[in-house]
Amino acid sequence: MQQLRGLSRFSALSGAALTFGSLLTVAAYADGPPAQPVPSASVSPENDFGADIQGDVPGASAIEGRLMAPCCWTQTIDIHDSEIALSMRHEIRRRLRNGESPEAIEASFVDRYGAKIMAVQPNSPLKNVFIGLSVAIGGAGIASVLMLGRWRKRSHGEASPATRRSETRDKWDDKLDDELKKLDDE
């Protein structure tokens, strides 16, 4: 019984933590991802190609995941393997190292290729769907915590009426006792 109580407490706490974490994630990314620090050193485009694609540039993967490959318009450039996608990744990383903001880089690609370059279009209901799903998952977490609490209260209460022993005797008790006594005598 103690293990069951511990398990229900753990389930209730983990459900509450999951709900709280989901709501914090929605609140943190409501206005877009957090701003990245701007590096101070300028990098020339001729000297950074090998290290540029392989090195870590803060904010580059976020931009690459939001831009479509203009050769086929089926994948984002972070996973697409074409010359134009490689060239775009190189340009993004070089411009970030040179201190340009992610918004300016995205705007220049939109100017160059049109709004179709963005993986999630500005008028897309995808943000609202994400927020709606987060609220629904949060509501389900809260409902599960409340249900676990109610079940826990029931399990700590008195025994159910079907298992409670009756103090009063009726004619069936007497009849059963008589039949048992006859069987014992035989």
C-alpha positions in Angstrom: 0.0 0.0 0.0 2.9 2.3 0.8 4.4 1.7 -2.6 1.1 2.6 -4.3 0.9 5.9 -2.3 4.5 6.7 -3.3 3.8 5.9 -6.9 0.7 8.0 -7.0 2.6 10.9 -5.4 5.4 10.5 -8.0 2.8 10.4 -10.8 1.1 13.5 -9.5 4.3 15.4 -9.1 5.6 14.4 -12.5 2.3 15.4 -14.2 2.4 18.8 -12.5 6.1 19.3 -13.5 5.3 18.3 -17.1 2.4 20.7 -17.3 4.5 23.5 -15.7 7.4 22.9 -18.1 5.1 22.9 -21.2 3.6 26.2 -20.2 7.0 27.7 -19.6 8.2 26.6 -23.0 5.2 28.2 -24.7 5.7 31.4 -22.7 9.4 31.6 -23.5 9.0 31.1 -27.3 5.9 33.1 -27.8 7.9 36.0 -29.4 10.4 33.7 -31.1 13.7 32.2 -30.0 16.0 34.1 -27.6 18.5 36.5 -29.2 22.0 35.2 -29.8 25.2 37.1 -28.7 26.9 39.0 -31.5 30.6 38.2 -32.1 32.9 41.1 -32.5 35.5 39.7 -35.0 35.0 40.1 -38.7 35.6 37.0 -40.9 36.4 37.2 -44.6 34.3 34.9 -46.8 37.4 33.4 -48.5 39.1 32.1 -45.4 36.3 30.5 -43.4 34.7 27.9 -45.6 35.9 24.7 -44.0 35.7 25.8 -40.4 32.5 27.7 -41.2 30.3 24.6 -42.0 31.9 22.4 -39.4 32.4 24.9 -36.6 29.8 26.0 -34.1 28.2 29.3 -34.8 25.6 30.4 -32.2 22.2 30.9 -33.9 23.1 29.4 -37.3 21.2 26.1 -36.8 18.1 28.0 -35.8 18.2 30.1 -39.0 19.0 27.1 -41.2 16.0 25.2 -39.7 13.7 28.1 -40.7 14.8 28.4 -44.4 13.7 26.1 -47.2 16.1 24.9 -49.9 15.2 26.9 -53.0 16.3 24.1 -55.4 13.3 21.9 -54.6 11.4 23.6 -51.8 10.9 20.3 -50.0 13.5 20.4 -47.1 15.0 23.0 -44.9 18.7 23.9 -45.6 19.9 22.4 -42.3 19.2 18.9 -43.6 19.2 19.4 -47.4 22.3 18.3 -49.3 22.6 20.4 -52.4 25.1 23.1 -53.5 22.7 25.9 -52.9 21.9 24.7 -49.4 25.6 24.4 -48.6 26.2 27.8 -50.0 23.3 29.3 -47.9 24.6 27.6 -44.7 28.0 29.0 -45.4 26.6 32.5 -46.0 24.5 32.4 -42.8 27.4 31.3 -40.7 29.8 33.9 -42.2 27.2 36.7 -41.7 26.5 35.7 -38.1 30.3 35.7 -37.4 30.5 39.2 -38.9 27.9 40.4 -36.5 24.7 40.6 -38.5 21.4 39.9 -36.6 19.5 36.7 -37.4 16.4 38.8 -38.4 18.5 40.8 -41.0 19.8 37.6 -42.5 16.4 36.0 -42.8 15.0 39.2 -44.3 17.7 39.3 -46.9 16.8 35.7 -47.9 13.1 36.6 -48.1 14.0 39.6 -50.3 16.1 37.4 -52.5 13.8 34.3 -52.8 10.4 35.6 -51.6 8.3 34.6 -48.6 8.3 31.0 -49.9 11.8 30.6 -48.5 10.5 30.5 -44.9 9.7 27.0 -43.7 6.8 28.4 -41.6 4.9 31.1 -43.4 4.1 34.3 -41.4 0.3 33.7 -41.7 0.6 30.0 -40.8 -1.6 28.7 -38.0 1.2 26.4 -36.9 2.0 28.6 -33.9 -1.6 28.6 -32.8 -1.7 24.8 -33.2 1.4 24.5 -31.0 -0.1 26.7 -28.3 -3.4 24.8 -28.5 -1.7 21.5 -28.1 0.4 22.7 -25.2 -2.7 24.0 -23.4 -4.5 20.6 -24.1 -1.5 18.6 -22.8 -1.3 20.9 -19.8 -5.1 20.5 -19.1 -4.7 16.7 -19.4 -1.8 16.8 -16.9 -3.8 18.8 -14.4 -6.8 16.5 -14.9 -4.6 13.4 -14.3 -3.2 15.0 -11.1 -6.8 15.7 -9.9 -7.9 12.2 -10.7 -5.0 10.7 -8.9 -5.7 12.8 -5.9 -9.4 11.7 -5.9 -8.4 8.0 -6.2 -5.9 8.4 -3.4 -8.6 9.8 -1.1 -10.9 6.9 -1.9 -8.2 4.4 -1.2 -7.6 5.9 2.2 -11.3 6.0 3.2 -13.3 3.2 4.7 -13.8 -0.2 3.1 -16.4 -0.3 0.3 -19.9 -1.3 1.3 -19.6 -4.7 -0.4 -16.7 -5.7 1.8 -18.0 -4.2 5.1 -19.2 -6.8 7.6 -22.8 -6.4 8.7 -23.5 -6.6 12.5 -27.1 -7.6 12.1 -28.2 -11.1 11.4 -31.1 -12.1 9.2 -32.9 -15.3 8.3 -30.3 -16.3 5.7 -27.5 -16.2 8.3 -29.5 -18.5 10.6 -30.3 -20.9 7.7 -26.7 -21.1 6.7 -25.6 -21.8 10.3 -28.1 -24.6 10.5 -27.0 -26.2 7.3 -23.3 -26.0 8.3 -24.2 -27.6 11.7 -26.0 -30.5 9.9 -22.9 -31.1 7.7 -20.6 -31.2 10.7 -22.9 -33.8 12.4 -22.8 -36.1 9.5 
